[in-house]
Amino acid sequence: MPRPNINIFIAFAAVAVSIIAAEDVTETTPERLGPALGITSTPLAVGYRMSMGGHYSFDLMLHVPEYIKTANEGSGFEIGTLVGYNIPMRIEENIAFVIRPQLDITYITESEEIGNDTYDTKTWSVRPGAFAGIEVFLEEVGVPNVNFALGFTAGMEYNSTNCESEVGDSDYSTFRIPMATSPFGATVGLWWYF
């Protein structure tokens, strides 16, 4: 019998706890008209948010560069960027239900030796998708100008790969709809408005 995906359970539990905890004390939802700096978990990225008024915003993020260690004693790195448009679907007091269509572009390079051959692989990944979840305005707990985001990111992925070796070069591409698998999944974020 297949086991349920633990990421989905954690995301739903966290959303439920946040909704229960977000009882209104200030009686008004604060405006978010200035820019913000933030960090998110899926992908691990830091970013800048440009507010458009009415809690709409344009997000520009850069992945935290990741060092890759391959199974054959090789290594590489991954870098990328993400752009998205944050849309509030419903705003309650101190909580907003949001969706953010986004486009993630990632570059991955790996180098490894297998036998007497050296393989250099370069991959461009294009990942259209969307984040859906909640943003809690932390004025509720006495932290002004900070939003806590919690939800789920899903999408699809197109990869274009070039592999160079002493044997020869090869190019191939793949397409998949990963839904709940890396680099998508349960997402946590924090935004500080200034």
C-alpha positions as CSV (number, residue, x, y, z in Angstrom):
1,M,0.0,0.0,0.0
2,P,1.6,3.4,-1.0
3,R,2.5,5.8,1.8
4,P,0.9,9.3,1.6
5,N,3.3,12.1,0.7
6,I,4.5,13.6,4.0
7,N,5.1,17.0,2.4
8,I,1.5,17.3,1.6
9,F,0.4,16.4,5.1
10,I,2.9,18.9,6.6
11,A,1.7,21.7,4.3
12,F,-1.9,21.1,5.2
13,A,-1.2,20.9,8.9
14,A,0.8,24.1,8.9
15,V,-1.9,26.0,6.9
16,A,-4.5,24.8,9.4
17,V,-2.5,25.8,12.4
18,S,-1.8,29.3,10.9
19,I,-5.4,29.9,10.1
20,I,-6.4,28.9,13.7
21,A,-3.7,31.1,15.1
22,A,-4.5,34.2,13.0
23,E,-7.4,35.5,15.1
24,D,-7.7,39.2,14.6
25,V,-6.4,41.5,17.3
26,T,-5.7,44.7,15.3
27,E,-9.1,44.5,13.5
28,T,-7.5,45.8,10.3
29,T,-5.3,44.2,7.7
30,P,-2.2,46.3,7.4
31,E,-1.3,47.8,4.0
32,R,1.8,46.5,2.2
33,L,2.7,49.3,-0.1
34,G,6.5,49.3,0.2
35,P,9.2,47.0,-1.2
36,A,10.2,43.8,0.8
37,L,13.1,41.5,1.2
38,G,12.4,37.8,1.6
39,I,13.5,34.2,1.7
40,T,11.6,31.0,0.6
41,S,12.3,27.3,0.9
42,T,11.2,25.8,-2.4
43,P,13.4,26.6,-4.1
44,L,15.8,28.0,-1.4
45,A,16.0,31.6,-2.6
46,V,16.3,35.1,-1.5
47,G,14.4,37.9,-3.2
48,Y,12.9,41.3,-3.6
49,R,9.2,42.1,-3.7
50,M,7.8,45.2,-5.4
51,S,4.3,46.0,-4.1
52,M,1.7,47.0,-6.7
53,G,-1.0,48.1,-4.2
54,G,-3.9,46.1,-2.9
55,H,-1.5,43.4,-1.7
56,Y,-0.6,42.5,-5.3
57,S,3.2,42.2,-5.8
58,F,5.9,41.3,-8.3
59,D,8.6,38.9,-6.9
60,L,12.1,38.6,-8.2
61,M,14.2,35.9,-6.5
62,L,17.7,34.4,-6.8
63,H,18.4,30.8,-5.8
64,V,21.0,30.3,-3.1
65,P,23.8,28.6,-5.2
66,E,24.0,24.9,-4.5
67,Y,27.1,22.7,-4.6
68,I,26.4,19.3,-6.1
69,K,28.4,16.1,-5.3
70,T,27.7,13.3,-7.8
71,A,27.8,9.5,-7.1
72,N,31.1,9.1,-9.2
73,E,33.2,11.6,-7.1
74,G,32.2,14.4,-9.5
75,S,31.0,17.8,-8.6
76,G,29.0,20.8,-9.9
77,F,26.8,23.7,-9.0
78,E,23.3,24.9,-9.5
79,I,22.1,28.6,-9.8
80,G,18.9,30.1,-10.9
81,T,16.3,32.8,-10.8
82,L,12.6,33.0,-10.2
83,V,10.0,35.6,-11.1
84,G,6.4,35.6,-10.0
85,Y,3.3,37.7,-9.6
86,N,1.6,37.4,-6.1
87,I,-2.2,37.7,-6.4
88,P,-4.4,37.8,-3.3
89,M,-7.5,35.7,-3.9
90,R,-9.1,36.6,-0.6
91,I,-8.0,38.9,2.2
92,E,-9.3,38.4,5.7
93,E,-8.2,40.3,8.8
94,N,-4.4,39.7,9.1
95,I,-4.4,36.8,6.6
96,A,-4.4,36.6,2.8
97,F,-5.1,33.6,0.6
98,V,-2.7,34.0,-2.3
99,I,-1.6,32.4,-5.6
100,R,1.6,33.3,-7.3
101,P,2.1,32.1,-10.9
102,Q,5.9,31.9,-11.4
103,L,8.7,31.0,-13.8
104,D,11.9,29.5,-12.5
105,I,15.0,29.2,-14.7
106,T,17.9,27.1,-13.4
107,Y,21.4,26.3,-14.8
108,I,23.1,23.1,-13.5
109,T,26.6,22.0,-14.4
110,E,28.3,18.8,-13.4
111,S,31.7,17.2,-14.1
112,E,32.7,13.6,-13.3
113,E,35.0,10.8,-14.4
114,I,33.6,7.4,-15.2
115,G,36.4,4.9,-16.1
116,N,38.8,6.7,-18.4
117,D,36.3,9.3,-19.6
118,T,35.4,12.7,-18.3
119,Y,31.8,13.8,-18.6
120,D,30.8,17.5,-18.5
121,T,27.1,18.0,-18.3
122,K,25.2,21.3,-18.6
123,T,21.5,21.5,-18.1
124,W,19.1,24.4,-18.5
125,S,15.8,23.9,-16.6
126,V,12.6,26.0,-17.2
127,R,10.0,25.5,-14.6
128,P,6.6,27.2,-15.0
129,G,4.4,26.7,-11.9
130,A,2.5,28.4,-9.1
131,F,2.6,28.8,-5.4
132,A,-0.7,28.6,-3.5
133,G,-1.1,29.2,0.1
134,I,-1.6,31.9,2.8
135,E,0.3,34.9,4.0
136,V,-0.1,35.8,7.6
137,F,0.5,39.5,8.6
138,L,2.6,39.1,11.8
139,E,1.2,42.3,13.3
140,E,-1.1,39.8,15.0
141,V,1.8,38.6,17.2
142,G,3.5,42.0,17.6
143,V,6.0,41.8,14.7
144,P,5.3,44.8,12.3
145,N,5.9,44.8,8.6
146,V,6.5,41.1,8.3
147,N,4.5,38.5,6.3
148,F,4.9,34.7,6.9
149,A,4.0,32.7,3.8
150,L,3.0,29.0,3.9
151,G,1.7,26.8,1.2
152,F,2.5,24.5,-1.7
153,T,4.3,25.0,-5.0
154,A,3.6,22.8,-8.0
155,G,4.4,23.0,-11.7
156,M,6.2,21.3,-14.6
157,E,9.8,21.2,-15.7
158,Y,11.5,21.2,-19.1
159,N,15.2,20.3,-19.2
160,S,17.7,20.8,-22.1
161,T,20.9,18.9,-21.4
162,N,24.3,18.9,-23.2
163,C,26.8,16.2,-22.3
164,E,30.4,16.4,-23.5
165,S,32.9,13.5,-23.2
166,E,35.9,12.1,-24.9
167,V,33.6,9.5,-26.5
168,G,31.4,12.3,-28.1
169,D,28.8,14.9,-27.4
170,S,25.1,14.3,-26.9
171,D,22.1,16.6,-26.5
172,Y,18.7,15.6,-25.1
173,S,15.7,17.1,-23.4
174,T,13.1,15.9,-20.9
175,F,9.7,17.1,-19.8
176,R,7.9,16.2,-16.6
177,I,5.1,17.3,-14.4
178,P,6.6,16.7,-10.9
179,M,3.8,18.2,-8.9
180,A,5.0,17.4,-5.4
181,T,8.6,16.4,-6.0
182,S,11.7,18.5,-5.8
183,P,12.2,21.3,-6.8
184,F,8.5,21.8,-6.0
185,G,6.6,21.0,-2.8
186,A,5.7,22.5,0.6
187,T,6.9,26.1,0.7
188,V,7.7,28.4,3.6
189,G,8.6,32.1,3.1
190,L,9.3,35.2,5.1
191,W,8.9,38.8,3.8
192,W,10.1,41.9,5.6
193,Y,8.6,45.2,4.3
194,F,10.6,48.4,4.6
